[in-house]
Amino acid sequence: MLNETKKEVDLLDLKNIVESKHKIIGLDLGKKRIGVSISTSDMDGALPLRTIQYSNIKDLIEELSVIIKTHDIKAMVIGLPINMDGSEGKSSQSIRDKSNKILSFFEMPYSFWDERLSTAAVAQLYESPSKTRQKKKNPKKDIDNLASAFILEGALEYIKRN
């Protein structure tokens, strides 16, 4: 049964969750893969958790439910692809639509965070020459969960600064 969708909150409305050290999940929603990260216990950063292969909403909800219960998640931050001029385009609407489907299953506050260049920044770091051949075998999978951590960490820093 679907819950009534929780309304989007301003990112700063999550400050009480950050200050009380409750965990927050970060999501980087893609068409084929969903990067998942969680906040650290001290809220000083984000840990890349895993990448979920997206095949259908039912399986995604089941996997997210396990993560949310296991880590006692109290809020969600979702990366939103904003255009370079600050406007929202088709990609943003697609992420909002997918987010609404996901959030209809969970009763928790959520907010979006500008994910402009997050995947590019992570890819640049990831492709540094120090990485082993083993790590380079499946870079897209690793980049998705690292990008979700990058998104969540940016949101946490913003909350703590304001």
C-alpha positions as CSV (number, residue, x, y, z in Angstrom):
1,M,0.0,0.0,0.0
2,L,1.3,3.5,-0.9
3,N,1.8,6.1,1.8
4,E,0.8,9.6,1.1
5,T,3.8,11.3,-0.4
6,K,5.8,13.3,2.0
7,K,6.2,16.9,0.9
8,E,9.6,18.2,-0.2
9,V,11.3,20.3,2.5
10,D,13.9,23.0,2.2
11,L,17.3,21.5,2.7
12,L,17.8,23.6,5.9
13,D,14.7,22.0,7.4
14,L,16.8,18.9,7.7
15,K,19.2,20.7,10.1
16,N,17.5,19.1,13.2
17,I,18.1,15.7,11.7
18,V,21.8,16.6,11.1
19,E,22.2,18.0,14.6
20,S,20.6,15.0,16.2
21,K,23.0,12.8,14.3
22,H,20.2,10.7,12.6
23,K,21.3,9.2,9.3
24,I,20.4,10.6,5.9
25,I,20.4,8.6,2.7
26,G,21.7,10.2,-0.5
27,L,20.5,9.1,-4.0
28,D,21.9,9.7,-7.4
29,L,19.0,8.6,-9.6
30,G,19.9,7.4,-13.1
31,K,17.9,5.5,-15.8
32,K,19.8,2.2,-15.2
33,R,21.6,2.7,-11.9
34,I,20.9,4.3,-8.6
35,G,23.9,5.4,-6.5
36,V,23.2,5.1,-2.8
37,S,25.2,6.7,0.1
38,I,24.6,7.3,3.8
39,S,25.7,10.0,6.1
40,T,28.5,9.2,8.6
41,S,27.6,8.9,12.2
42,D,29.2,12.2,13.1
43,M,27.5,13.9,10.0
44,D,30.9,15.1,8.8
45,G,30.6,13.3,5.5
46,A,28.9,10.6,3.4
47,L,29.9,7.0,2.7
48,P,29.2,5.5,-0.7
49,L,27.1,2.4,0.1
50,R,26.2,0.7,-3.1
51,T,24.8,1.0,-6.6
52,I,21.4,-0.5,-7.3
53,Q,20.7,-1.8,-10.9
54,Y,17.3,-0.3,-11.7
55,S,15.0,-2.7,-13.5
56,N,11.6,-1.8,-11.9
57,I,10.2,0.3,-9.1
58,K,9.1,-2.7,-7.0
59,D,12.7,-4.2,-6.7
60,L,14.1,-0.7,-6.1
61,I,11.7,-0.1,-3.2
62,E,12.5,-3.5,-1.7
63,E,16.3,-2.7,-1.8
64,L,15.9,0.8,-0.5
65,S,13.5,-0.4,2.3
66,V,16.2,-2.8,3.6
67,I,18.8,0.0,3.5
68,I,16.5,2.4,5.3
69,K,15.6,-0.1,8.0
70,T,19.2,-1.4,8.5
71,H,20.7,2.1,8.9
72,D,17.7,3.8,10.6
73,I,17.5,6.5,7.9
74,K,15.4,9.6,8.9
75,A,15.6,11.7,5.7
76,M,16.6,11.6,2.0
77,V,18.6,13.9,-0.2
78,I,18.3,13.4,-3.9
79,G,20.6,14.8,-6.6
80,L,18.7,17.0,-9.0
81,P,20.4,17.8,-12.4
82,I,20.1,21.6,-12.7
83,N,21.1,23.2,-16.0
84,M,24.2,25.4,-16.0
85,D,22.0,28.5,-16.1
86,G,20.3,27.4,-12.9
87,S,17.0,26.3,-14.6
88,E,15.4,22.9,-14.4
89,G,15.0,21.0,-17.7
90,K,13.6,17.7,-18.8
91,S,16.2,15.7,-16.8
92,S,15.2,17.5,-13.6
93,Q,11.5,16.7,-14.2
94,S,12.4,13.1,-14.9
95,I,14.2,12.9,-11.5
96,R,11.3,14.6,-9.7
97,D,8.9,12.1,-11.3
98,K,11.0,9.1,-10.3
99,S,11.5,10.6,-6.8
100,N,7.7,11.0,-6.3
101,K,7.3,7.3,-7.1
102,I,10.0,6.3,-4.7
103,L,8.9,8.6,-1.9
104,S,5.3,7.4,-2.1
105,F,6.5,4.3,-0.3
106,F,8.5,6.1,2.5
107,E,7.3,8.5,5.1
108,M,10.3,10.7,5.6
109,P,11.3,14.3,4.8
110,Y,13.3,14.8,1.6
111,S,15.1,17.5,-0.3
112,F,16.9,17.9,-3.5
113,W,20.5,19.0,-4.0
114,D,22.0,20.5,-7.1
115,E,24.1,17.7,-8.7
116,R,25.6,19.7,-11.4
117,L,29.0,18.2,-12.3
118,S,28.9,15.7,-9.5
119,T,29.4,12.7,-11.7
120,A,32.1,14.5,-13.8
121,A,34.0,15.5,-10.6
122,V,33.9,12.0,-9.3
123,A,34.9,10.5,-12.7
124,Q,37.9,12.9,-12.8
125,L,39.0,11.8,-9.3
126,Y,38.3,8.2,-10.1
127,E,40.3,8.1,-13.2
128,S,43.5,9.3,-11.5
129,P,46.5,7.2,-12.4
130,S,46.8,5.7,-8.9
131,K,43.7,3.5,-9.4
132,T,44.4,-0.2,-10.0
133,R,43.2,-2.2,-13.0
134,Q,40.8,-4.0,-10.7
135,K,39.0,-0.8,-9.9
136,K,38.8,0.2,-13.5
137,K,36.8,-2.9,-14.6
138,N,33.4,-1.4,-13.7
139,P,33.9,2.3,-13.2
140,K,30.2,3.3,-13.9
141,K,29.0,1.2,-11.0
142,D,31.5,2.8,-8.7
143,I,31.0,6.3,-10.0
144,D,27.2,6.2,-9.3
145,N,27.6,5.5,-5.5
146,L,30.5,7.9,-5.3
147,A,28.4,10.6,-7.0
148,S,25.6,10.0,-4.5
149,A,28.2,10.5,-1.6
150,F,29.4,13.6,-3.3
151,I,25.8,14.9,-3.5
152,L,25.0,14.1,0.1
153,E,28.3,15.5,1.4
154,G,27.6,18.8,-0.4
155,A,24.1,19.0,1.1
156,L,25.5,18.2,4.6
157,E,28.1,20.9,4.3
158,Y,25.5,23.4,3.2
159,I,23.2,22.5,6.1
160,K,26.1,22.8,8.7
161,R,27.2,26.2,7.3
162,N,23.8,27.8,7.4
